[in-house]
């Protein structure tokens, strides 16, 4: 079986039409259709159902879709192993929400410029879940919050960024004491079910502030917008930009009596794609160094 035909099948499913797949694959729509028909003859069942200009996957096709994707990744792994002297292949990477928007685009921009043969499969998720998938070998690495537990010996960790707690307040409250704001203004609380939210909760307990809680959620950008709308103040990690545009906010530092939120890379020592993980580490550290040298607006 030609793995290129499997690649065509997966691309058609992802794109939703033969025409769109042909543009991605840089072949004619007729060639796409021919490859799908050949694959269907080899497997013995219809994989794609055509409906006008669009297509949909058949029940039989849906049964093999994930296996086809896994097989294509395995082929990419073989290329990585066989060409150990060249940096190529597919990296399976996880990323927590703030890293996905605030850090990865700059990291990937450096990676693909230097190593154009690298492909990256990205799985978004929360840090606790991503640690488990790295440990199990489903992912090669993940950009996550530092775990509040010891890592297994099969994994390593590299710190990329520290995010101290700050009080977010409307610009009109600039100059006021941040502790006074936390004690007297309604609080938009960062979700205590998340590691970062627990750090904020620990801080409030440590300084003896009992806030007037109004909202609690796990969405930092949404918290910033709610503060801008005058719904309260918040105690959050000073997360990496981009932030929502057009907000009139101040970020007030507080005494750093608690460990700041830390974001870094966890990876499996057993992965066959360790050369790709090494590139990820190098380029991530370079991006973080450059970002640290740039001044941030308040």
N, C-alpha and C positions, 0 to 999 in steps of 0.2 A: 504494500500500500504506500502510495506517495504521500509523504507528510505535507507536501505543498498543497495537496487537495484538501487535507484536513484543515490547514491554515485558511484556505479559501472558504471552506464551510463555516468556520468560526467567525471569519470576517463578515460574511454575508449575514449571519445571525446578529452580530454586533451592530452592523450598519442598517439592517432592515430592508435593504434592496440590493439587487444585482448591480444597478448603476452606481450606487454609492460605494459598494465593495470594489468595483472595477477601478474607481478613482484612487482608493486606498492602495490597491494592489498594483496599480499602474499597468493593467491589462484591459482588454476590451470586455464589455458585458457578455459578448458571445463566448469568449474564453472562460469567463467565470461560470456561465451556465454549463459549458461543456465539462469543466472540472467537477462541478456538482453532480452532473449526470453520471460521470465515470465513477465517482465515489459511491453514489447510490447503487450502481450496478455491482460494485465490489462488495458492498455490505449487504445488499439484497433487500433493502427497504427504502422508501422515500424519506428524505431528510428535510426537504424544504417544500413548502406549499406556496404556490404563486397565486397572488390575488391582485390583478392589475399590475401596477408598477411596484408594488410592495411584495414582500415575502414574509412568511411566518414559519417558524420551526414546527415540524410535525411531532407527534407524540414519540415516535421512534427516534427522531433527531434529538429530542430533549433528553432521552435516556443516555445518549452517548456524548452529549455536549461537554459535560465536565471532564469526562475521561479524555476527550479530544484535547481540551485545554491542558490537562495534566500531561498528556503525551508530548504536546508541543513544548511545554516547559522542560520536560525531561530531555528532549532533543537539544534544547538550548543549553542545558547543563552539560551534555556530552561535549558540546563545542567548547564550553568553558574549561572542562577537564583536559581535553585534547590539546587546547591551545593555551596551556598554562603560562606561556611566555608572553601572550597578548592579553590585554584587558578587554574581554568581550563576554557576551552571554546575558542572561536575565537574572537580575537581582530581585528577590522577593522581600519586600520591605513593608513594615507596618508604620503607622504614624498616628499620634494622638491629634485631636482637632486643632489645637493652637499651632502645633508644629507643621501640620499639613498646609495651613494657609500662610503662616508667618516665617517659616524657615526653609521648607523644602524647595520652593520655586528658585530661590537664589542658589541653593546647593546643586540642584539639577542643572541649572544653567551652566555652572562651571564644569560639572561632570560630562555633559554631552558635548561640550565644546572640546574638551581634552580627549574624551574617549567615546567617539561616535558609535562604536559597536556595542555599547551597553544598552540593554533594555531594562526597564524597571516595572515590575508589577507592584502596585501600591494597595494595601488594605487599610482603610481608615478604621479606627477603633479607639476604645478607651485603654489607658495604659495597663490596667490590671489584666485585661483580656489579651493584650498584645504580648505581655511577658510570657503567658502560657503558650502562645503559638510559636514564639521563638524557642522556648524550651523544648517543645514537642517536635521541632524541625519543620513545621509548616511554613515559617518565615525564616529568612536568613538573619534579619536584623529588624530593629524597630526604633524609631525616635519617640521616646516616652518620658514621662516623669520618673524621677528616681524612686525606686520601690522602697516602701517602709519595711522591708525584710531582706534577709541575706539571699544573694543569688546562688543558684546551684553552681557547682564547679564546672559544668559544661558551658556556662555563659560568661561573657565579659561585659564591662560597662565603661563608657567614656563620657565624662561630663562635657556638655557643650555650652550651657547657659544657665545662669542663676537669675531668678526673678523675685526680688524682695517684695514684701507686701507694701502696698500704697493705698491711701484713701482716695477714692474717686469722688469728686464733688462738682456741682455746677460752678462755672467760672465766677458767678456772683459771690461765691463763698470763699474765694481766694483770700488768704491772709488769716483765716480763722484757724484755731488749733485743731488738728486732726482728731485728737482724742475727744475733744468737746463735741465735734460733729458726730462721731460715732455714738456718743452717749445721748445726744439730744435730738438728732435728726432721724427720720425713718431709715431703716437699714434694708438695702437690697442685698440679701445674703447670697454668697457663692455657695452652691450646694454642698452640704456637709457630708453627703454620700461619696463625694469625690475627694481624692487626696489633697488637691489644692484648697478645697473648701474646708477640709479639716484643719489645715494649717491656719487659716483665718479664724476659725472657731477657737483654736488653741490660743491664738494671740489675744482675742477678746477676753478669754478666761484669765490669761496670765496678767493682764493689766486691770482686771476687775471691772470691765465695762459690761453692763447688761443692756443690750441694744433694744430699740423699739423696732421689732422686725415687721416688715411689710411684705416683702417677696423673698422667695428662695428659688434659685434656678441654676442650672449648669450650662451657661452660655455667656461667655465673657463679653462678646460684642453686643449682645442684647442688654446686658447689664449696663454697659457704657451708654447705650441709647436711652435707657430708662433713667439713668442719672441725668443725662442732658435734658430730659423732659421734665425734670424737677420732681421725680417720684421718690427721691431719697438719695442717700450716699451709699458707698459700698467699700468693702475692704477686700482687695483682690491682689493677686500677683501681677507685677508689672510686665505683662506679656508682650511678646514680640509683635511689631506691626506687620501687616497693615491693620489699623483700627478703622472703624466706620468714619467716613469723611463728614466734615461740616459740624462736628460736635464742639460745643463750648464747655470744656471740662478743665479741671486742674487735677494733677496727680500729686498728692501730698505724701512725702516719705514719712514713715513712722519709725520709732526706735526698733532696731533689728534684734529683738530679744528671742526670736524664734528662727529656726533654720529656714532660709528662703526656699521657694520652690525651685527644684533643679530639673533641667531637661537634658537628656543625653541619649546616647545610642547604646542599646543592648544588642548583643549578637551571639550567635551560637559558634563555639569553637569548632564544631564538627561539620559545619557547612562546607560543601565542595566549592562554594563560590566565595571563599575567603579573600581572594584577590579583589573581587568586587566590593566586599565589605571594607577592605583596606582603602580602596579609592574613596568610598563613601566617607570614611573617617577623615581622611586627609582633606577632602574638599569641604566637609562640614566644619572642621576646625579652622580652615582658612576663611570661610564665610563668617564665622562667629568672631574671628579676630578683626576682620574688616569692619563688621557691624559695631564692635565695641569701641572702635576708634572714631566713629561718627557721633556727633552730639545729637541728643534727642530733644525735641521740643517738649515743653511742658504742656 
